[in-house]
């Protein structure tokens, strides 16, 4: 890329930023804790999106904001297990199947996204004693366009994009 700022160059070097073809579509996925009302989930999702854009403003968020604009807000059960934070720090040794088999929580979602080096941001609600209420990430069409019902080759079934798509299919839309 030409005319990149030093900040952009440093970000790309640090994160392994992926260049996408110009016609790539993006969706912003939000994971919100289930106990919120629809209105509260929408607000928490919006907070997480703002956190994401503040942190990763040089990524593909501008294309999503100006062109694609699709948001998907998914419902996630809450967990009060104190061990999860310790587990989050030590998850690097776990394989994908062990992560997928866990009961989903925001912490496991972050573990999964970290496993595949997918950038994400969380929001911690001050009015709820800084409870983590939402996580968001931006997903490209090479993932969300996979049809899970079609017959795929063994290579496709073992691909990272397929595993990510299967993971996303495990959640329901927030209702």
N, C-alpha and C positions, 0 to 999 in steps of 0.2 A: 504494500500500500504506500502511496505517496502522501506527503503532507500530514503524516501522523505526528501528534504531539508526543513529547517524552512521556507524559502520563499514559497515553494510549499504548505506546510501545512497551512500557513497563507492565501495564496491565496484561497485555497479550502474552508477554514472556512469562509472567507469573502464573497465569491461569490456563495456558494452553488454548487461548481463544481460537475458536473455529470460524473460518470464513465460510459463509453460506452463499450459494448461487443467488443472484438478484431476485429470482422468482420464488424463493423460499417463503412459505407462510409460517407465522408463529402464533402460538396461543399462550396466554399467561394462565398457568395452573395455580390455583390456590387451594390449600388444605386448611380447613378451619375445624376447630374442636366442635363436636356434635352438640354439646349442651347449650350453645348459643341460639338465639332466635335468628330467623332469616335476616332481619334488619341488622342485628349485631354482627352476624357472619359477614355480611356485605361490607360493613364498616371496618371490621378487623382485616378482611381481605384487602381492602383499599389501603389501609395502613401498611400492610406487608408489601404491597406493590410499590408504594412510595419509598419504603426502605430499600427495596430491590433497585429501583431506578436511581436512588441517591448513591448507592454503592456501585452500581454497574451501568452508569449512564452512557458509557461509550460502547456498550454491547448492542445487541439487536433490539433493544427496547424502543429506540426511536422508530424503527420500521413497524414494530407492533403497535406503538401508540398512534402513529399517523396513518397506517394502512390497514393492518389486520384486525386489531381491536377486539378480538375474541377472547373472552375470559371464561374459564371453567372453574367453578368453585365446588370442591369436593368435601364431603363430611368425614371426619375422623373421630374415632372414639378417644376419650381421654384416658390417661393413665396416671395413677398417683404413686407408681412404684419408684422409690428413691434410688433404686439401683440403676435406673435407666441412664442417668448422667454419667455414671462411672462406666457403664457399658458403651456409651457413645464414644468415650475416649479410647476404649480398647477394641473397637470393632474392626480395625484394619486386618486382623487375622482371620475374620470370619469369611466364609465363602458366600456367594450370592444366594444359594438355596437356604442357608441358615437365616439370612436376613429376610428372605421372602416368607419363610414359615412363621415369622413372629406375628403377634397380634399388632396390627398397625397402630401407631401413635405418631404424634408429630416428631418425636425423637427418632423412631424407626424410619420415618420418611426422610429425615435429614441424613440418616446413615445411608439409606439407599441412594439418595442423590449424591452424597459424597463418594460412595463406592464407584459411581460412574462419572465423577468429576463434573457434575451438573451444578452450576451456580444457583444459589437460593438465598433467601433472606427470611428471617422470622420477625414477627412483631410480638412484643411483650406489653400487654395492656396495663398501664399504670393504675387505672381505676379498679383493677382486679388483682392488686398486690403483685404486679408485674408477671402475671401468668402468661405463658406463651399461648397465644390464641390462634395464630395463623402462620403458615409458611407458604411462600410462593416461589415459582420458578418459571422460566420461559422455555417452551418446548417447540421444536421445529416439526414441520410436516413429515419429515422422514420417519418420525416416531408416531405421531397421532393419526396418520393415514393408513397404518397397517391394519388390515382386516383380519381379525383373530379367527374368523370362521373359514377363511380360505385355506386351501392346501398350500403349504409352503415347503420349500426344500429343507433338508436337514441343516444346511448351513444357515439358512434364514432363521430357523427355529433356535439356533444356538447363538444368534447375533445379539449384540448388546441392545440394539434398537428394539428388537422383539421383546427382550426381557423387560425393558423399560415400559413398553406398551402393555404387556401383561400386568405389570405392577400397577399401572394407572387404572387398568380395568377393574381392579379389586375394590375400588371406592365408588360410592354412590354420589350423585349430585346432591348438593345441600338443599334440603327441603324444609 
